Amino acid sequence: MRTNTDQSSSPLQHLISNPSEILNVVKNPGRYGMDIYKGLTVKQQQYVLFAAGAGLIAYALYLGRGKNQG
């Protein structure tokens, strides 16, 4: 099953309306995740990259804090 990112609605709205597609993304993130990412507008892609970067920084701070306490 292939995600349909050619719809008039946003790929994110498509995921919400079809929860089975989320399972496909979890099973094969390389294929389906990139299909969804490529279907986003440039602004939405920037938001996703910013959120991922912020998450990595927060995770690094969390890991660094654990080493100092242990």
Residue, then its C-alpha position, 0 to 999 in steps of 0.5 A: m500500500r502506498t501513501n497518497t500524497d497527491q491529494s488536494s489535502s495536506p499529507l498530514q491531514h491524510l494521515i489523520s483521516n487514515p490512521s492505517e497509513i501511520l502504521n505503514v510509516v512506522k513499518n517502513p519509515g524510509r519509504y513512506g515517511m519520505d513520501i509524506y515529507k516530499g508531499l509537504t510544502v517547503k514551509q512545512q518541511q522547514y517546521v519538521l526539520f526545526a522540530a527534529g533539530a530541537g528534539l536532538i538538542a533537547y535529547a543531547l542536553y538530557l544525556g549530558r545532564g545524566k552523565n553529570q549526576g551519575 
